[in-house]
Amino acid sequence: MEEVENITRQLSLDQDLNYLLNEQVDVDYFNVYALWKSWRNTSAYSLTNNFLEDFYIYLNNYQVIFTPSGVFVRPDDYFDLYHYQDMERSQWKQEILGKIHRRETLPSQPFINNGKKTNVITYLQSIPFDTFQHSLGTAVILIDESEIAKMLHRVPEQYGGWAYICDKEGNTIARVGIEDSQIKALHIPDLIGKGSTNTLVEDKTLLISSKSTYNGWVYVVGLPKNTVMRQSAFIAKVTWTITASTLLLGIVAALLFAYRNSAPINRIVTVFWDQASQAGYKGKNEYDFLQGNISNLLASQKSLEEELKRQQPLLEDAFVKRLLKGEFDSLQEVRTLLYSLPNMNLKGDAGYVAIIRINGYSGLVSKEIIHELNAARLLMKKFLHEVEGVFQLNVTDIDLDKMAILITFGEAVHSAEANELAAVFDQLRDYVKAEYRIQITVAIGSSFQALSDSSRSFEEARQALDYSVLFEEAKTIWYQDVIKESTTYYYPIDMELRIMNAAKIGELQEVHRIFEQLLEQNFSERQLSAEMVQQLFGELKGTFFKLLLHSPFTDQAVSEGLKSRVEQLQLSTSLDRFRNEILGLLEAFCNRVLKKKEDSTGEIISKIVTFLDSHYPESDLNLYRISVAVELPEKYISQLFKEQTGENLSDYLEKIRIKNATDLLFNSEHTIDEISQHVGYNSAHAFRRAFKRVSGVSPSIYRKTVN
């Protein structure tokens, strides 16, 4: 009945029906179109529930009746075909159509339905729904008693008992397997009135009742005692069988799981036992043995961690030494190793390299002198570590009387930072001279803009330190103040290796930077003769020929194209032209590497798209299966797809599924549930949400629109 009430509430909210109910009616004019439109909307409700096959709506102002089959302009015409057997026409108009009703239910009464006699239960509701004084219309729902009885037929058919329903006044609404006289003879209403829900009647029938809190109806079932006992015995037997089977299966499963879960532990015990056969804790039993040896392992791990922490400064010192000696092949390798040293303090990628020499100890080696030099280096390191400024100092020993300092800045180096750095070394010189009578010389190379270029600054600092022998007093010497030798060109082996490594991995920006440094060293800070320029040009051509021997330039077609360009390279009279030709060739090498990377990337993306196009109907399709298909890690293909296409892999898969779903909605008769399974969704609800998210409308609205 609650469902019936909800439907009458929906009827009262129908806009077209409310428009008709509130319309001022002219006796000479009927709004036929509005009547037809409202009837069409309300007649559809008869399809929503088996209890709503027969209903009608009376409109007071038009004095017409809507039924699922048509519109009766005269209520008398409706009464002629459909009326209560024991109710007169005037009484029907007064009691049913004329009064205000609020969720009223009339008990079962004989009813003439187009000449056919039946019993109906009547539900009455005035429109508007919550009206108290004036009603605009009445909704009357006729519920066939046989429809309710159908729900009760299972009781006598299956259990041999009976059932009936009565309203809160005790009037019978529906009954199966029992007559009204039997109900009165058994005094069932009295038993129900006492609040008893489970009672034995005459020691033969078990009476079970339940009262609805919604409308006060009482549902009563009478079951024979022998049937109840037979069913109880069957249920008890089934329950014991299931319980015993469950216990048995549980024991078997527990044994299997215990065996399966103990297998790894047994293997661990075996491994530990093999290792502990020579040394280790033996234990009283396997668990004691495991506990003791795992405790030893944890203790060993802790001591190893502490040892690694103690070794951290040595690792950082080794990193600085390798960096200054130019032992890294590329800037990428520098950054990778730096990432593994989280405590390594560097302000940035730009800076200087300086070398400090303790004067007066050259060529002197003894135990006392070594101790003195060690103490002097420790004092200077302590002073430098306490210095605060815009730069970071990383100190490493390169000889008994020499220290190298990697100086990094947070941004590009300017003259103000250089002056501040010089002031720090002046303070250091004054401090060690005043406190410990130690004299030092400081040599500083030219600035670098990338950590991989610090080795060049280190070599320049060495040259500046060698140049300091021309000065009698200790001072700070800058590389730019050193008189450069112009009789030879500058192209050290480490710079050649850096150019080659950068070109092999396609780092065009790094290649440009190193080559610009090479030009500055040879043509800005030196004045080379024509012969030296020719030799430098030959060295550069040799570098290109060496590159052709390395992957990815070993492909014959690529090698021939680049090789011909290298062979045609000629020394130009103009420095700009010389610079552009070399840079153009370097760019060609880098572009070849980048193109090969793009081709590989495009092939991977094509594989992913092809796999998705052929496997999108599978609901278990996920990132792991895609990674197996293309033989690459999940995280890598997810990031690569996002970078190359601009959208997430999951979003692309969703679009493929929705696109195919739209084709099925337009070109097939499949239901929405079937389509959701065809395109790879586990549930129709998930499919509807995805469809609306992508298309902006629900699948049902889309199908109606395209049709």
SEZAMAR-728924 format. One record per residue (C-alpha): residue in one letter; x negated, y, z negated. Coordinates in steps of 0.1 Angstrom, whole numbers, plus 5000, padded with zeros to 4 digits. Layout:
<atoms>
AXYZ
...
</atoms>
This chain:
<atoms>
M500050005000
E497150234994
E496150185031
V499750275041
E499550585020
N496350695036
I497850655071
T500850865061
R498451125047
Q496651135081
L500051175099
S500851475077
L497551635087
D498051595124
Q497851945140
D500351895167
L502851735143
N502452025119
Y502952275147
L506252105156
L507452085119
N506852465114
E508252575147
Q511352795149
V513752585170
D516152745195
V519352535198
D519352595235
Y515652515241
F513452215231
N509752225235
V509651895254
Y505951895261
A505051955225
L507351675214
W505851445240
K502251535230
S502951485192
W504751155199
R501751035219
N499351105190
T501550955163
S502450645182
A498850535183
Y498950475145
S501050165151
L497949985164
T495850045133
N497649815109
N499849515111
F502249675086
L502849985108
E504549815137
D507849975127
F507850325114
Y509550655122
I509051025115
Y512051255111
L511651625120
N514151845101
N514052145125
Y514451945157
Q516551675141
V514651415162
I513051085152
F509550965164
T509050595167
P506150395183
S508450315212
G509950655219
V511650975207
F515350975196
V516851315201
R519851215181
P519351035147
D522650855152
D521250685182
Y518350545161
F520750435134
D522850245159
L519850025167
Y517850025135
H519650045101
Y519949885067
Q522649615066
D524149745033
M523650125038
E526150355056
R525150615081
S525950905058
Q524150745029
W521050685052
K521051055062
Q521451165026
E519150925007
I516450865033
L516351175056
G517751445033
K515851395000
I512251474991
H510151164986
R506751124970
R505150784976
E508450604971
T508850234977
L512250074982
P512549694974
S513149445001
Q516549495018
P518349325048
F517649535079
I519049525115
N516149565139
N517649615174
G520149335168
K517649115149
K518149065112
T515149075089
N514149195054
V512049505051
I510249695023
T510450075028
Y507750325021
L508950695020
Q506851015021
S507951365028
I505951595050
P503951815040
F502351555018
D502451744984
T505751924989
F508051964958
Q510852194969
H511352195007
S510651915030
L509951975068
G510151605077
T510051245064
A507750965073
V509350625068
I507350305071
L509249975074
I507149675062
D508449345073
E508749105043
S507548825065
E504149005071
I503549025033
A504748665030
K502148555055
M499448655030
L501048425004
H501548115026
R498047985018
V499047914982
P501747654989
E499947525019
Q496647465001
Y497547404965
G501247304966
G502347594944
W504247914949
A503748284949
Y505748604948
I505448984945
C507749214926
D507749584920
K507449754886
E511149734880
G511149354886
N512749364921
T511349084943
I509349214973
A508148894988
R508148524978
V506948194991
G507747844978
I510247974951
E513748114950
D515048404930
S517148164908
Q514047964899
I512148284890
K514948374866
A515148014852
L511448014843
H511748354827
I508748474846
P509448844843
D509548804805
L506248624804
I504648894825
G506149164803
K504349024773
G501049084790
S500148724796
T498048674828
N497348294825
T500248084810
L501447724813
V505147704821
E506947384809
D503447214807
K503547164844
T502647494861
L499847734855
L501148094859
I498548344871
S499548714874
S497949044882
K499449394880
S498349674905
T497249994888
Y498150174920
N501850114924
G502749884895
W503449584917
V502949244901
Y501348954920
V502348614906
V500948264916
G502247934902
L499847634906
P500747274896
K498747154866
N497446844883
T496247044913
V494347284890
M492746994872
R491846824904
Q490247144918
S488447204885
A486946854886
F485846914922
I484347244913
A482547094883
K481246814905
V479947054931
T478447284904
W476546994888
T475446874922
I474147214932
T472547264898
A470746934900
S469646994936
T468447344928
L466447214898
L464946934919
L464147174948
G462747424923
I460447164908
V459247054942
A458747414954
A456947504921
L454547214927
L453947314963
F453347674954
A451247574925
Y449047364948
R448947634975
N448147914950
S445647704931
A443747614963
P441947964966
I441147944929
N439647604933
R437547724962
I436348024941
V435547784912
T433647564936
V431647864949
F430947984914
W430047634903
D427547604931
Q425947934921
A426047864884
S424547514887
Q421147684885
A421947984864
G425148124849
Y427848064823
K429047704824
G432247744803
K434447504784
N436847464813
E437647604848
Y439347914835
D436747984808
F434147924835
L435848174859
Q436348434831
G432648424821
N431248444856
I433648714868
S432748924837
N429048874847
L429948994882
L431749304870
A428849384847
S426349334876
Q428549554899
K428549834873
S424849824869
L424549824907
E426750134909
E424550304883
E421450214902
L422950354934
K423750674916
R420150694905
Q419050624941
Q421250894955
P418651174952
L416150944970
L418650884998
E419251265002
D415551325002
A415051065029
F417851225049
V416151565048
K412851415058
R414351235088
L416251555098
L413051765097
K411051505117
G413851495144
E414451115140
F418251155148
D419251095184
S422351325184
L424251575163
Q427051315159
E424551075142
V423551355118
R427151425108
T427951045104
L425150995080
L425851315062
Y429451195056
S428050895037
L426251135013
P429051314996
N426851484970
M424551624997
N424852004994
L424652195027
K426252545031
G426652495069
D424952405102
A422752725106
G419652825087
Y415852805085
V413152555076
A410252685053
I407052515042
I405352605009
R401652535005
I399852544971
N396552714979
G393152604967
Y393652224967
S392752145003
G390451845004
L390451784966
V391751454954
S391451324919
K393751204892
E393851534874
I394451734906
I397251504916
H398951554881
E398451934885
L400051934920
N402951724908
A403551964879
A403352264902
R405852114927
L408252034899
L408052394885
M408752544920
K411652304926
K413252394893
F412952764902
L414452714936
H417352504923
E418252784899
V418353034928
E421953144936
G422653314969
V424453295003
F422252995012
Q421552634999
L418052504994
N417152134998
V413552064989
T411351764999
D407651684995
I405651645027
D402151635011
L400451664977
D400152034981
K403052105005
M406852115002
A409452155030
I412652345024
L415852305044
I417752635040
T421352635052
F423852925054
G427652915055
E427753115088
A425453245115
V422153385102
H421853765102
S418953995092
A420454055058
E420353685049
A416753665062
N415753965040
E417353795010
L415553475017
A412153655019
A412953824986
V413453474970
F410153354981
D408453674969
Q409953614935
L408753254936
R405253364945
D405153624917
Y406553384892
V404053094897
K401153344899
A402153524867
E403053214847
Y400752944859
R398153124880
I399152934911
Q398953094946
I401252984973
T401753055010
V405253035026
A405752975063
I409253005078
G410252885113
S412853065135
S416553015128
F418552715140
Q422252695147
A422752325145
L421252075120
S419851865148
D417752165158
S416152195123
S413251975135
R412252255159
S412252515131
F410152275110
E407552245137
E407452625140
A406952655103
R403952415106
Q402552645134
A403052945112
L401352775083
D398352695105
Y398253055116
S398053165079
V394353075078
L393753415094
F394953585063
E392953595031
E395853665007
A398853445001
K402053585018
T405253485036
I404653425073
W407553425098
Y407153225130
Q408253525151
D405253715138
V402753445150
I400953515182
K402153255207
E399853075230
S400953135266
T398552895284
T401052605282
Y404752545283
Y406952435254
Y408852115260
P408151865231
I409251505233
D411951545206
M413651815226
E413651595257
L415151305236
R417851535222
I418851655257
M419051305270
N421051175240
A423551465242
A424051405279
K424551035275
I427451095251
G428851385271
E428251665246
L428051945271
Q428052225245
E425052065227
V423252025260
H423752395269
R422552495234
I419252295236
F418552405272
E419052775262
Q416552725234
L414052575259
L414452875282
E414053115252
Q410852945241
N409252945275
F410453265291
S411153495262
E408453415237
R405853305263
Q404453435295
L403853125316
S401753115347
A403352995380
E401452665376
M402852615341
V406452695353
Q405952435381
Q404852175355
L407852255333
F410152215363
G408551875370
E409051765334
L412751855337
K413151665369
G411451365352
T414051395324
F416851365349
F415251055366
K414950895331
L418650965325
L419550775357
L418150455341
H420550475312
S424250385310
P426750515321
F424650645351
T423450305363
D426550245386
Q425250245422
A427650505436
V427250735407
S423450685406
E423050765443
G425151085440
L423351215410
K419951095423
S420351295455
R421151605436
V418051555414
E415851505445
Q417151815461
L416452025430
Q413952305440
L412252565418
S413752905424
T412053235423
S414953365401
L415153265365
D418953295366
R419153065396
F416752815380
R418852825349
N422152775368
E420852485389
I419552295358
L422752365339
G424852255368
L423051925371
L423351865333
E427051945335
A427351685363
F425851425341
C428151515312
N431151525334
R430451175346
V430451055310
L433651235302
K435351105334
K434450755324
K435950805290
E439150955306
D439450665330
S439150415301
T441650615281
G444050635310
E443850255315
I444650205277
I447650435279
S448850255310
K448649915293
I450550045263
V453350195284
T453549875305
F453849665274
L456549885259
D458549885291
S458649505292
H459049435254
Y461349715242
P464349485238
E462549295211
S463649415177
D460349295160
L458249515183
N455749705161
L452349875162
Y450549555153
R451949365183
I450949655206
S447449665192
V447149285198
A448249325234
V445749605242
E443049455219
L442349775200
P442849875163
E446350005153
K445150335140
Y443050405171
I445850345197
S448350545176
Q445950845175
L444950805211
F448550785224
K449451105204
E446351295218
Q447051195254
T450851215256
G451651475229
E454151245212
N454150965186
L454150605198
S457350535178
D459150835194
Y458150715229
L459550365222
E462750515209
K463150725241
I462750405262
R465350225243
I467850515244
K467250565281
N468050195288
A471050225264
T472550515284
D472250305316
L474150015299
L476850255285
F477450395320
N477050075341
S478349795319
E481349685299
H479249575269
T480349695234
I478149935215
D477149655191
E476049445221
I474049725237
S472249795204
Q471049435204
H470049455241
V467749745236
G466049625204
Y467949745174
N468749525145
S472049705136
A474549915155
H474250175127
A470550225134
F471250245171
R473950515167
R471650725145
A468850695170
F471150765200
K472551085184
R469051195174
V467751165209
S470851255230
G472651485206
V475951285208
S477150945196
P477150655221
S480950635221
I481351005230
Y478650975257
R480450685273
K483750875273
T482051185288
V480351005316
N483450805324
</atoms>
